[in-house]
Amino acid sequence: MKRYVLIRILSLIPLWLGISVLAFALSNLAPGDPATVIAHRLSDAPPSDEQIEAIRREYHLDEPMPLRYALWLASAARGDLGISYRTKRPVFKELAAHFPATLQIACAALIIALVIALPLGVLAAVRRGSWFDHAARAGTLLGASLPSYWLGYLLILIFSLALGWLPVAGREGMSSAALPALTLGLGTAATLARLTRSSLLEVLGEDFIRTARAKGLGEWAIVWRHALKSALIPVLTATGIAFGHLLGGAVIVEEIFAWPGVGHLLMNSIYDRDYPMIQGFVLFMGAVFTMLSLITDLSYLWIDPRIPLAKNKRVGR
Amino acid sequence: MSGGGREVFEDAPGAHRDSLDAAGRKVTSTAWLAAGRQEESILHQLVRDRAAVVGLVIIMLLAALALAAPLIAPHDPAAQHLHERLAAPNLTFPLGTDNLGRCLLSRLLYGARVSLAAATAASLLVLLIGVSVGAIAGYAGGWVDMAIMRVVDLLLAFPLLILALAITGFIGVGMSSVLVGVVSVWWASYARIVRGLVLSLRERPFVEAARAMGASPARIIIRHLLPNVIPSIIVLATLELGSLLLVISGLNFLGLGVQPPTPEWGAMLNDGRPFLLSAPQLMIYPGLAISLAVLGFNLLGDGLRDHLDPRLK
């Protein structure tokens, strides 16, 4: 167990190196001579040729590519991701300042998704083939088909403009998070509900459930006491991955609601060709997502008793 | 090994059925694809699945409207009728006009051409790259396989939307950079699936026989392995068209794709944003169009998946 966990944690290192190569390579996609671009972006007056050459030396742009990567990586490892062209502040500071807002709506969206998905999926599985099951199937299919960049505006039309219950945009007070979180969470709710249903149906077909039925247990007692526990294992694992998707999907939702998270920051950086910021975003989010999938994998080992490694952990400690 | 945990996850009961969402990494496993080799009977079964038929009808209808746009659109989609800005639906403009006095119906019809063609083109490119790279990795094995799969792992470590956005952001706006951004990350999950399928086939007797007869690796891949892999992959590509449409229109909605006056559903949504209160129809129709198309692909894909996945029966 310990060995597996250690290997899994160490496997982050090559992955992070790969992500850094990717982020570095991305910056070379930008059109134009980098030194000229930087010189123009960092000074208000048109730069002279000497200034451009000075920048070229300062940023080591005249060095060969591998050396430039090594220099860049060395400063990135110290948390120095460069200076934003747009805000003239350190990229890392900007990302760190905007991340909590993104985390807030992603967490709220995950809670909304689970609160909708679990009862819906369980009820659809238990009442398989009923009108409720069919309605749930239709609802989840629809939920998975609506683009968030449309759903968000429908929700604004209904809850902000027609009913006047919730603010249209911005981040002031708890109620302002409601619409972004709902927009973000509904699609995930649909996916998780379908997963819950199919996972519970699979478990309900297994031998130990037949034994419980033969004992004369009621259907709900079977579901509650026996089936649900193992049926939820894949759902929990999917939840970890869904959280990563929510952080990614937040880009579009933040743009709709002018929510000041990293997604909003990314879009402003893209519109303004703020290359260090886009590059920093890729590196930062890459680190976040790989950690997230590490946590998901490890928690899966811990939750699922069918994996013998998890038993060793309990005995071994 | 970085892939270890993911495989644990894919083996989880039930976990393989749902690809999580339009934005990101797939959690589809290959198990059901390997079994999906009876295309004829699947077609027959599909006809009996009402939901899948509805999906197919929706897609055929939208495709027909897109193809017939020049014939049936009442106006030039770019023509501005400045005296009739934000007009309500009337006889000349069946769905009304936008803020520049352009016919909404005509823009929706022409928009279908752009949106559906972009999704189809992206899907074909993804298929081409994913199948070739995956087949090479699976057949070659060794360090080639190792190197390719590390790149795949790397791309799949992100939600795909994020990387597609960043790549498009660096290249600059335009539909072609959107396609480059989307395709250059989307192929990875296909490559992984095709590699798995090829790995499961490469030691089979018919491949051994071809090798013994002196066939070159390229010939074995093209003549013997791919024909066994492609039917399943085409099904998978159909499942993906919906998510590709969502992400491409999403990037267009963010203003990174087509430039005015080209009509595209996502870009039309973006154009309608300032008029949400005064003229909500500018956002309602394009959104309906995207949702309908994605729903169609999802209904069809669901049907295909149900019939291909023996574990669901």
Interface residues (C-beta under 8 A of the other chain):
Chain A: Y4 I7 R8 S11 L12 P14 L15 G18 I19 L22 L26 S27 L29 A30 P31 L141 L142 A144 S145 L146 P147 S148 Y149 W150 Y153 L154 I156 L157 L161 G187 T188 T191 R194 L195 S198 S199 E202 V203 A231 I233 P234 T237 A238 I241 A242 G244 H245 L247 G248 G249 V251 I252 E255 L266 M267 S269 I270 Y271 R273 Y275 I278 F281 V282 M285 G286 F289 T290 S293 L294 T296 D297 L298 Y300 L301 D304 I307
Chain B: M1 S2 G4 G5 R6 V8 F9 A12 P13 G14 A15 R17 D18 L20 D21 A22 A23 G24 R25 V27 A51 R150 V151 D153 L154 A157 F158 P159 L160 L161 I162 L163 L165 A166 I167 T168 G169 F170 I171 G172 G242 L246 S249 G250 F253 L254 G255 L256 G266 L269 R273 L276 L277 P280 M283 P286 G287 I290 S291 V294 L295 N298 L299 D302 R311 L312
